[in-house]
């Protein structure tokens, strides 16, 4: 069994669900593999500045540790890690292997993050504490004019990676070629989960526009496109092989 095939959908229509044992925190499960427990979600932490001010020196919470891999991208807001005495804001990313300690955490102005969680043994990405992805340079993607990427983490053995991808505005091309798009439908031999951080995407074969907050989960072989990005687009992508686990 694997994750479901999901074309882009608007995550804002999903209701927030309370996370048991985590007061003030809510989640939206975007995709889930019931066999492995592997899932991707959005997590919303309510603003807790009062608690942070009162309990910063002696936080009530304990350091967190998980027996799974956890990749986290801060979509909006920020997080304070009191053990590190550091604040992490929008566009920060972390990759935590099983056993990596973090926290106690506060979310002074609230926080929405995107998390990809999966069992141990799938890959060997580096241990990365939160860092500001905005300081990384954009690198041109070979064979994809007008598109650039930032690789956030990569498994050198499997080639699995997480990245940000920036597509320059191409409204002129979209208007000129919309009826007869020059590009071909895209198809990959890997899994691809995409969350639109900013801007939008037009899929001309579907005759649909997808904007900030939309998410898709594409198994190997799922066709999509041709794609245009009339106002530009930045998206977060998780790409991996391992279909039997997904």
N, C-alpha and C positions, 0 to 999 in steps of 0.2 A: 504494500500500500504506500502511496506517496501523497505529497501535498496536492491540492486540487489545482486544475488549470483555471486561472482567473484572468480575464481581460481587465483592463483598467476600470476601476470603480471608485466612486467618491467616498473616502473613508469618513467624511463628516456626517454621513447619514447613519453610521453605526452608533449605537448608544454606548456610553462609557459604563463599564461594569466594575463594581467595587472589588478590590483585591483583598481576599481574606487574610487577616492578620497584618494588614498594612494600612492603618488608618490614614485617610486623606489621599490615598492613591487609587487610581482607576486604570483600567486597561481596555483596549480594543484588540481582539485577536484577529489578525488579518489573514493568516493562513496557518494550518496546523496539520501535522502528520499524526494521526491517532495511534499509529503503531509504535513510533519512536518517542513521541512526546515533543518532537521538534516543532518550533513555532516561531512566527514573526508577529510582533505586536507593537502597538503604540501604548505608551504609559504616560498618564497624566498625574503629576504630583501637585497637590494644592499648595498655594503660598503658605509658608510657615516661618516668616521672618520673626514673629514674636517668640516662637519656640527657639529659634536660632540665637536670638539675643539673650534669652534667659538661660539656655542650657549649652551655650557654645563651649565653655571651658570644661564642663562635665556633662557631655551629652548622654541622655538616657539609653540611646540605642547602642547596640554592639556592632563591631565590624562585621560586614557581610562576607559570606563565602558561599560558592555554589559548586556543585559537582558536574556542572555543564559548562560549555563555552557560551560566552555572552558578548555580542558586539553591540555597542550602544552609540547612537548618533543623536546629539541634542538638536532637536528640530526648532524648539522655541523655549526661551527662558534660560534658567541656569541651575547649577548644582554647587553646593559647598561640601567638600570632603573635609571633615574636621580633623581627621588623623593626618592628612597631608597639609592642612591649613591652606587650601587652595580653592579658588572658585573657577568653575568651568561654565562657559556660556554657549550661546547658539553656535552651531557648526563645529562643536568639539566632538571628537570621536575616541572611543576606547575599545580595545579588544582584550577580553579577560579569559584566560584559560581556566580550567577547573582548579580551585584552590587559591586563586588570587584574591587577597584581602582588599576590601575597599569600604569606605565609610568609617563612622556614621555619617549620614548624608542629611543635608537640609536643602530646601528649595525656596529661598527667601521670596522670590517673586513668582513662584510657580514654575513648572517645567513640563514640556512635552518632549518625549524622546522616542526614537524608533529602535527597537531591539530585535536582534536575530539570535535565537537561542537554539543550540543543537547539542546532541550527546557527545561525550568524549570519544576520541578514536577516529573521527572523520577527517581531521586535518591537523596540521601543526603550524598554525599562524603564530606570529610573534606576540609576546605579552606587551600590551601597550596601554599605559595609563592615558587618561584623557589628554588630547592635544588639540590645538587650534588648527583645523584644516585650512583655514584661510591663508596661512603662511606658506602653504605648499604651492609651488608653481604649477600652472596648467601645462600639460604636455600634449602636443598635437597627436591625434590618433591616426596612424598610418591607414591610408585608404578611405578615410572618412573626412573629406574637406569640411572645414567649419566646425569640427568637433574636437573637444579637448577633454583630458581626463586627469584625475588625481587618484593614484592608487593608494588606498589607506592601509590595506593589509593584504598579504599574499602568502599562500602556502607554496614553497618552492618545489615540493614533491608532486602535488596534484595540479598545480596551476590555478586553484581556486583563489578568487580574490574579491575584495570589496573596493568599490571606487565611487567617486563623484564624477559625473560626466556633464560637460557644458556644451550645449549646442547653440551656435550663434543664430541671431534672428535671420530668417530666410523667407520673409513674407513675399518678397518679389518672386522668388522661385515658386512659392506655393500658389500664387495667383496665376502665374504663367503656365504652370504645369499641373494644376489641380485636376483638370479634366483628363489629361493624358500624362500622368506622372512619369518622370524619367526613371525614377528609382524602381527597383524590384522589391517584391515582398521579402522580408528578412526571415531567416530561419537559422537556429543555432542547435548545436549538438550538446548543449549544456543547459542547466537550470538557470533562470534569470528572474530575480525579484527586483522590481523597480518601484521606487517611491518618488514622486515629483516634489521637489523641495521649493522650486520657484519657476514661474513661467508656465509654458504649456506645450502640448504636442497635438498635432493633427494626424490621425491615421486615415489616409484617403480611401483605403479599401473598405473601412468601416463607416466612413463619412461621419466621424465623431471627433470631438475635441476633448482632450483631457488636460486638467490644470492642476495647480498646486493642491496637494493633499490626496491626489489619486494614487492608487497602488495596483500593481498587477503581479501575478505569479505565473511564469511561462515555463512549462516543461520542455525538454528537448523536442524539437520538431514542430512546435507551435508557430504558425505563420503570423506575421504582423507587418504593418506598413504597406506601402511606402510611408515614411514619416516626414512631417515638416514641423518647424518650430518657429511660428510667425513672429513671436516677440522674444525669442530666445528661451532657453530652458536649462535648469540645473536639476539633476536627479541623482538619487542615491541608488546604487545597484549592488546586489549581492549575486555573485556568479559562482557556480560550483558544479562539480560533476556528481559523483555519488548518487545516482538516481535510486538505487535500492534502499537508501536510507531516507529518501525524501518522498 
